[in-house]
Amino acid sequence: MSGRGVWLRARARLRRFPAALAACGDQAAAYGRCVAAAAAGPAELRRDTCLEEFQALRECFARAVRLCPG
């Protein structure tokens, strides 16, 4: 049995990533700012520090992928 079909599906999903990222620029920027601010201080970055921003980005990606043809 060949894994070729798996790789073709994975490549198709990866091709949609730039469009999804472009559609979610505001959410990606907000998440990036949150992580940068949390990592810039003297305390170490902790899990779930930017959970709200991450969830907004994840939901946006999910919507964008559903809307992108492919």
Biopython code that builds the backbone (N, CA, C, O; Angstrom):
import numpy as np
from Bio.PDB.StructureBuilder import StructureBuilder

atoms = [
    (1, "MET", "N", (0.839, -1.171, 0.000)),
    (1, "MET", "CA", (0.000, 0.000, 0.000)),
    (1, "MET", "C", (0.893, 1.247, 0.000)),
    (1, "MET", "O", (1.894, 1.307, 0.715)),
    (2, "SER", "N", (0.524, 2.219, -0.796)),
    (2, "SER", "CA", (1.330, 3.419, -0.945)),
    (2, "SER", "C", (0.804, 4.557, -0.066)),
    (2, "SER", "O", (-0.401, 4.678, 0.154)),
    (3, "GLY", "N", (1.705, 5.372, 0.422)),
    (3, "GLY", "CA", (1.331, 6.538, 1.203)),
    (3, "GLY", "C", (1.209, 7.780, 0.353)),
    (3, "GLY", "O", (1.107, 8.891, 0.874)),
    (4, "ARG", "N", (1.218, 7.595, -0.958)),
    (4, "ARG", "CA", (1.175, 8.740, -1.877)),
    (4, "ARG", "C", (-0.058, 9.610, -1.654)),
    (4, "ARG", "O", (0.046, 10.836, -1.679)),
    (5, "GLY", "N", (-1.208, 9.007, -1.439)),
    (5, "GLY", "CA", (-2.433, 9.772, -1.222)),
    (5, "GLY", "C", (-2.353, 10.655, 0.017)),
    (5, "GLY", "O", (-2.877, 11.769, 0.029)),
    (6, "VAL", "N", (-1.705, 10.157, 1.044)),
    (6, "VAL", "CA", (-1.546, 10.932, 2.272)),
    (6, "VAL", "C", (-0.730, 12.186, 1.991)),
    (6, "VAL", "O", (-1.089, 13.276, 2.435)),
    (7, "TRP", "N", (0.364, 12.034, 1.257)),
    (7, "TRP", "CA", (1.213, 13.186, 0.945)),
    (7, "TRP", "C", (0.516, 14.173, 0.035)),
    (7, "TRP", "O", (0.713, 15.379, 0.178)),
    (8, "LEU", "N", (-0.289, 13.699, -0.889)),
    (8, "LEU", "CA", (-1.021, 14.611, -1.771)),
    (8, "LEU", "C", (-2.026, 15.440, -0.975)),
    (8, "LEU", "O", (-2.177, 16.638, -1.215)),
    (9, "ARG", "N", (-2.711, 14.801, -0.032)),
    (9, "ARG", "CA", (-3.671, 15.541, 0.797)),
    (9, "ARG", "C", (-2.946, 16.540, 1.696)),
    (9, "ARG", "O", (-3.412, 17.664, 1.882)),
    (10, "ALA", "N", (-1.818, 16.134, 2.246)),
    (10, "ALA", "CA", (-1.050, 17.038, 3.109)),
    (10, "ALA", "C", (-0.557, 18.246, 2.316)),
    (10, "ALA", "O", (-0.631, 19.377, 2.797)),
    (11, "ARG", "N", (-0.066, 18.015, 1.128)),
    (11, "ARG", "CA", (0.397, 19.136, 0.285)),
    (11, "ARG", "C", (-0.752, 20.074, -0.065)),
    (11, "ARG", "O", (-0.577, 21.292, -0.088)),
    (12, "ALA", "N", (-1.916, 19.513, -0.335)),
    (12, "ALA", "CA", (-3.074, 20.347, -0.663)),
    (12, "ALA", "C", (-3.437, 21.240, 0.530)),
    (12, "ALA", "O", (-3.762, 22.413, 0.348)),
    (13, "ARG", "N", (-3.383, 20.696, 1.738)),
    (13, "ARG", "CA", (-3.672, 21.503, 2.931)),
    (13, "ARG", "C", (-2.619, 22.586, 3.118)),
    (13, "ARG", "O", (-2.952, 23.719, 3.467)),
    (14, "LEU", "N", (-1.360, 22.251, 2.890)),
    (14, "LEU", "CA", (-0.289, 23.234, 3.057)),
    (14, "LEU", "C", (-0.382, 24.362, 2.028)),
    (14, "LEU", "O", (-0.007, 25.498, 2.319)),
    (15, "ARG", "N", (-0.871, 24.059, 0.849)),
    (15, "ARG", "CA", (-1.028, 25.106, -0.175)),
    (15, "ARG", "C", (-2.063, 26.144, 0.240)),
    (15, "ARG", "O", (-1.996, 27.292, -0.196)),
    (16, "ARG", "N", (-3.017, 25.752, 1.078)),
    (16, "ARG", "CA", (-4.047, 26.694, 1.528)),
    (16, "ARG", "C", (-3.572, 27.558, 2.688)),
    (16, "ARG", "O", (-4.219, 28.551, 3.022)),
    (17, "PHE", "N", (-2.462, 27.200, 3.302)),
    (17, "PHE", "CA", (-1.989, 27.914, 4.487)),
    (17, "PHE", "C", (-1.736, 29.405, 4.239)),
    (17, "PHE", "O", (-2.178, 30.214, 5.055)),
    (18, "PRO", "N", (-1.059, 29.816, 3.172)),
    (18, "PRO", "CA", (-0.817, 31.257, 2.973)),
    (18, "PRO", "C", (-2.116, 32.064, 2.889)),
    (18, "PRO", "O", (-2.187, 33.172, 3.420)),
    (19, "ALA", "N", (-3.131, 31.526, 2.234)),
    (19, "ALA", "CA", (-4.406, 32.246, 2.149)),
    (19, "ALA", "C", (-5.061, 32.340, 3.519)),
    (19, "ALA", "O", (-5.632, 33.374, 3.865)),
    (20, "ALA", "N", (-4.984, 31.268, 4.301)),
    (20, "ALA", "CA", (-5.568, 31.285, 5.641)),
    (20, "ALA", "C", (-4.827, 32.288, 6.521)),
    (20, "ALA", "O", (-5.451, 33.023, 7.285)),
    (21, "LEU", "N", (-3.511, 32.320, 6.417)),
    (21, "LEU", "CA", (-2.723, 33.264, 7.206)),
    (21, "LEU", "C", (-3.051, 34.700, 6.813)),
    (21, "LEU", "O", (-3.161, 35.570, 7.677)),
    (22, "ALA", "N", (-3.206, 34.951, 5.531)),
    (22, "ALA", "CA", (-3.543, 36.297, 5.066)),
    (22, "ALA", "C", (-4.916, 36.716, 5.579)),
    (22, "ALA", "O", (-5.129, 37.884, 5.905)),
    (23, "ALA", "N", (-5.842, 35.774, 5.652)),
    (23, "ALA", "CA", (-7.189, 36.080, 6.118)),
    (23, "ALA", "C", (-7.221, 36.331, 7.622)),
    (23, "ALA", "O", (-8.163, 36.939, 8.131)),
    (24, "CYS", "N", (-6.208, 35.872, 8.328)),
    (24, "CYS", "CA", (-6.188, 35.960, 9.799)),
    (24, "CYS", "C", (-5.048, 36.823, 10.302)),
    (24, "CYS", "O", (-4.521, 36.586, 11.389)),
    (25, "GLY", "N", (-4.671, 37.803, 9.537)),
    (25, "GLY", "CA", (-3.542, 38.649, 9.897)),
    (25, "GLY", "C", (-3.715, 39.368, 11.222)),
    (25, "GLY", "O", (-2.769, 39.456, 12.005)),
    (26, "ASP", "N", (-4.901, 39.881, 11.484)),
    (26, "ASP", "CA", (-5.121, 40.607, 12.738)),
    (26, "ASP", "C", (-4.978, 39.686, 13.944)),
    (26, "ASP", "O", (-4.361, 40.054, 14.944)),
    (27, "GLN", "N", (-5.549, 38.489, 13.845)),
    (27, "GLN", "CA", (-5.468, 37.532, 14.952)),
    (27, "GLN", "C", (-4.034, 37.040, 15.141)),
    (27, "GLN", "O", (-3.578, 36.873, 16.272)),
    (28, "ALA", "N", (-3.322, 36.806, 14.032)),
    (28, "ALA", "CA", (-1.932, 36.358, 14.119)),
    (28, "ALA", "C", (-1.065, 37.436, 14.760)),
    (28, "ALA", "O", (-0.190, 37.130, 15.570)),
    (29, "ALA", "N", (-1.306, 38.692, 14.402)),
    (29, "ALA", "CA", (-0.537, 39.794, 14.979)),
    (29, "ALA", "C", (-0.823, 39.933, 16.475)),
    (29, "ALA", "O", (0.093, 40.162, 17.264)),
    (30, "ALA", "N", (-2.078, 39.796, 16.861)),
    (30, "ALA", "CA", (-2.440, 39.903, 18.279)),
    (30, "ALA", "C", (-1.782, 38.786, 19.086)),
    (30, "ALA", "O", (-1.275, 39.025, 20.182)),
    (31, "TYR", "N", (-1.789, 37.583, 18.552)),
    (31, "TYR", "CA", (-1.157, 36.461, 19.243)),
    (31, "TYR", "C", (0.355, 36.677, 19.338)),
    (31, "TYR", "O", (0.956, 36.434, 20.384)),
    (32, "GLY", "N", (0.956, 37.129, 18.256)),
    (32, "GLY", "CA", (2.391, 37.398, 18.259)),
    (32, "GLY", "C", (2.775, 38.475, 19.260)),
    (32, "GLY", "O", (3.781, 38.345, 19.957)),
    (33, "ARG", "N", (1.979, 39.540, 19.336)),
    (33, "ARG", "CA", (2.249, 40.599, 20.315)),
    (33, "ARG", "C", (2.150, 40.063, 21.742)),
    (33, "ARG", "O", (2.966, 40.401, 22.599)),
    (34, "CYS", "N", (1.143, 39.226, 21.987)),
    (34, "CYS", "CA", (0.958, 38.660, 23.324)),
    (34, "CYS", "C", (2.146, 37.788, 23.715)),
    (34, "CYS", "O", (2.667, 37.909, 24.824)),
    (35, "VAL", "N", (2.571, 36.919, 22.819)),
    (35, "VAL", "CA", (3.699, 36.031, 23.110)),
    (35, "VAL", "C", (4.978, 36.849, 23.300)),
    (35, "VAL", "O", (5.759, 36.580, 24.213)),
    (36, "ALA", "N", (5.190, 37.837, 22.444)),
    (36, "ALA", "CA", (6.389, 38.671, 22.565)),
    (36, "ALA", "C", (6.392, 39.428, 23.892)),
    (36, "ALA", "O", (7.431, 39.522, 24.545)),
    (37, "ALA", "N", (5.263, 39.957, 24.288)),
    (37, "ALA", "CA", (5.184, 40.694, 25.550)),
    (37, "ALA", "C", (5.406, 39.765, 26.738)),
    (37, "ALA", "O", (6.074, 40.131, 27.705)),
    (38, "ALA", "N", (4.843, 38.566, 26.661)),
    (38, "ALA", "CA", (4.989, 37.613, 27.768)),
    (38, "ALA", "C", (6.423, 37.101, 27.870)),
    (38, "ALA", "O", (6.905, 36.828, 28.970)),
    (39, "ALA", "N", (7.100, 36.971, 26.749)),
    (39, "ALA", "CA", (8.466, 36.443, 26.751)),
    (39, "ALA", "C", (9.504, 37.527, 27.035)),
    (39, "ALA", "O", (10.650, 37.210, 27.353)),
    (40, "ALA", "N", (9.126, 38.784, 26.927)),
    (40, "ALA", "CA", (10.080, 39.871, 27.085)),
    (40, "ALA", "C", (10.407, 40.168, 28.543)),
    (40, "ALA", "O", (11.464, 40.722, 28.843)),
    (41, "GLY", "N", (9.518, 39.807, 29.433)),
    (41, "GLY", "CA", (9.736, 40.114, 30.849)),
    (41, "GLY", "C", (10.725, 39.163, 31.489)),
    (41, "GLY", "O", (11.219, 38.233, 30.851)),
    (42, "PRO", "N", (11.006, 39.408, 32.754)),
    (42, "PRO", "CA", (11.959, 38.547, 33.467)),
    (42, "PRO", "C", (11.401, 37.154, 33.767)),
    (42, "PRO", "O", (12.161, 36.200, 33.929)),
    (43, "ALA", "N", (10.081, 37.040, 33.839)),
    (43, "ALA", "CA", (9.473, 35.728, 34.115)),
    (43, "ALA", "C", (9.478, 34.888, 32.840)),
    (43, "ALA", "O", (9.487, 35.425, 31.732)),
    (44, "GLU", "N", (9.472, 33.579, 33.006)),
    (44, "GLU", "CA", (9.458, 32.706, 31.835)),
    (44, "GLU", "C", (8.043, 32.612, 31.259)),
    (44, "GLU", "O", (7.053, 32.807, 31.963)),
    (45, "LEU", "N", (7.978, 32.318, 30.000)),
    (45, "LEU", "CA", (6.708, 32.178, 29.301)),
    (45, "LEU", "C", (5.989, 30.939, 29.825)),
    (45, "LEU", "O", (6.576, 29.859, 29.894)),
    (46, "ARG", "N", (4.741, 31.093, 30.188)),
    (46, "ARG", "CA", (3.972, 29.995, 30.759)),
    (46, "ARG", "C", (2.851, 29.570, 29.816)),
    (46, "ARG", "O", (2.334, 30.361, 29.027)),
    (47, "ARG", "N", (2.501, 28.317, 29.925)),
    (47, "ARG", "CA", (1.421, 27.757, 29.117)),
    (47, "ARG", "C", (0.126, 28.523, 29.392)),
    (47, "ARG", "O", (-0.143, 28.925, 30.524)),
    (48, "ASP", "N", (-0.653, 28.714, 28.360)),
    (48, "ASP", "CA", (-1.964, 29.371, 28.404)),
    (48, "ASP", "C", (-1.902, 30.859, 28.726)),
    (48, "ASP", "O", (-2.932, 31.463, 29.027)),
    (49, "THR", "N", (-0.717, 31.463, 28.671)),
    (49, "THR", "CA", (-0.609, 32.896, 28.913)),
    (49, "THR", "C", (-1.399, 33.673, 27.857)),
    (49, "THR", "O", (-2.053, 34.667, 28.172)),
    (50, "CYS", "N", (-1.337, 33.222, 26.620)),
    (50, "CYS", "CA", (-2.010, 33.907, 25.510)),
    (50, "CYS", "C", (-3.122, 33.028, 24.938)),
    (50, "CYS", "O", (-3.347, 33.007, 23.728)),
    (51, "LEU", "N", (-3.797, 32.319, 25.798)),
    (51, "LEU", "CA", (-4.804, 31.360, 25.350)),
    (51, "LEU", "C", (-5.938, 32.027, 24.570)),
    (51, "LEU", "O", (-6.372, 31.501, 23.545)),
    (52, "GLU", "N", (-6.411, 33.156, 25.034)),
    (52, "GLU", "CA", (-7.513, 33.838, 24.352)),
    (52, "GLU", "C", (-7.121, 34.215, 22.921)),
    (52, "GLU", "O", (-7.894, 34.004, 21.987)),
    (53, "GLU", "N", (-5.935, 34.766, 22.757)),
    (53, "GLU", "CA", (-5.459, 35.158, 21.429)),
    (53, "GLU", "C", (-5.237, 33.936, 20.547)),
    (53, "GLU", "O", (-5.543, 33.959, 19.355)),
    (54, "PHE", "N", (-4.702, 32.865, 21.139)),
    (54, "PHE", "CA", (-4.472, 31.642, 20.375)),
    (54, "PHE", "C", (-5.785, 31.042, 19.892)),
    (54, "PHE", "O", (-5.887, 30.608, 18.745)),
    (55, "GLN", "N", (-6.784, 31.015, 20.759)),
    (55, "GLN", "CA", (-8.078, 30.457, 20.356)),
    (55, "GLN", "C", (-8.720, 31.287, 19.252)),
    (55, "GLN", "O", (-9.335, 30.729, 18.343)),
    (56, "ALA", "N", (-8.588, 32.602, 19.315)),
    (56, "ALA", "CA", (-9.118, 33.458, 18.255)),
    (56, "ALA", "C", (-8.419, 33.161, 16.929)),
    (56, "ALA", "O", (-9.068, 33.100, 15.885)),
    (57, "LEU", "N", (-7.097, 32.978, 16.968)),
    (57, "LEU", "CA", (-6.343, 32.658, 15.763)),
    (57, "LEU", "C", (-6.743, 31.285, 15.219)),
    (57, "LEU", "O", (-6.926, 31.117, 14.013)),
    (58, "ARG", "N", (-6.873, 30.326, 16.100)),
    (58, "ARG", "CA", (-7.252, 28.968, 15.684)),
    (58, "ARG", "C", (-8.641, 28.949, 15.036)),
    (58, "ARG", "O", (-8.841, 28.289, 14.016)),
    (59, "GLU", "N", (-9.586, 29.663, 15.619)),
    (59, "GLU", "CA", (-10.936, 29.734, 15.049)),
    (59, "GLU", "C", (-10.915, 30.424, 13.691)),
    (59, "GLU", "O", (-11.617, 30.008, 12.769)),
    (60, "CYS", "N", (-10.116, 31.470, 13.568)),
    (60, "CYS", "CA", (-10.003, 32.163, 12.288)),
    (60, "CYS", "C", (-9.413, 31.240, 11.222)),
    (60, "CYS", "O", (-9.910, 31.197, 10.097)),
    (61, "PHE", "N", (-8.359, 30.503, 11.569)),
    (61, "PHE", "CA", (-7.782, 29.548, 10.628)),
    (61, "PHE", "C", (-8.813, 28.516, 10.196)),
    (61, "PHE", "O", (-8.907, 28.192, 9.013)),
    (62, "ALA", "N", (-9.577, 28.003, 11.131)),
    (62, "ALA", "CA", (-10.592, 26.997, 10.801)),
    (62, "ALA", "C", (-11.613, 27.555, 9.826)),
    (62, "ALA", "O", (-11.998, 26.884, 8.869)),
    (63, "ARG", "N", (-12.057, 28.795, 10.071)),
    (63, "ARG", "CA", (-13.023, 29.425, 9.143)),
    (63, "ARG", "C", (-12.387, 29.645, 7.774)),
    (63, "ARG", "O", (-13.001, 29.360, 6.746)),
    (64, "ALA", "N", (-11.154, 30.152, 7.765)),
    (64, "ALA", "CA", (-10.486, 30.458, 6.506)),
    (64, "ALA", "C", (-10.249, 29.200, 5.673)),
    (64, "ALA", "O", (-10.412, 29.227, 4.454)),
    (65, "VAL", "N", (-9.871, 28.109, 6.314)),
    (65, "VAL", "CA", (-9.618, 26.859, 5.587)),
    (65, "VAL", "C", (-10.900, 26.325, 4.981)),
    (65, "VAL", "O", (-10.890, 25.800, 3.868)),
    (66, "ARG", "N", (-12.009, 26.455, 5.704)),
    (66, "ARG", "CA", (-13.300, 26.010, 5.151)),
    (66, "ARG", "C", (-13.691, 26.838, 3.935)),
    (66, "ARG", "O", (-14.333, 26.325, 3.019)),
    (67, "LEU", "N", (-13.313, 28.105, 3.914)),
    (67, "LEU", "CA", (-13.695, 28.996, 2.815)),
    (67, "LEU", "C", (-12.756, 28.915, 1.623)),
    (67, "LEU", "O", (-13.145, 29.245, 0.503)),
    (68, "CYS", "N", (-11.524, 28.480, 1.853)),
    (68, "CYS", "CA", (-10.535, 28.403, 0.775)),
    (68, "CYS", "C", (-10.830, 27.195, -0.109)),
    (68, "CYS", "O", (-11.064, 26.097, 0.396)),
    (69, "PRO", "N", (-10.820, 27.393, -1.419)),
    (69, "PRO", "CA", (-11.015, 26.237, -2.310)),
    (69, "PRO", "C", (-9.797, 25.326, -2.262)),
    (69, "PRO", "O", (-8.680, 25.768, -1.996)),
    (70, "GLY", "N", (-10.026, 24.098, -2.513)),
    (70, "GLY", "CA", (-8.882, 23.210, -2.547)),
    (70, "GLY", "C", (-9.277, 21.863, -2.124)),
    (70, "GLY", "O", (-8.443, 20.959, -2.085)),
]
sb = StructureBuilder()
sb.init_structure("model")
sb.init_model(0)
sb.init_chain("A")
sb.init_seg("    ")
for serial, (resi, resn, name, xyz) in enumerate(atoms, 1):
    if name == "N":
        sb.init_residue(resn, " ", resi, " ")
    sb.init_atom(name, np.array(xyz, "f"), 0.0, 1.0, " ", f" {name:<3s}", serial, name[0])
structure = sb.get_structure()
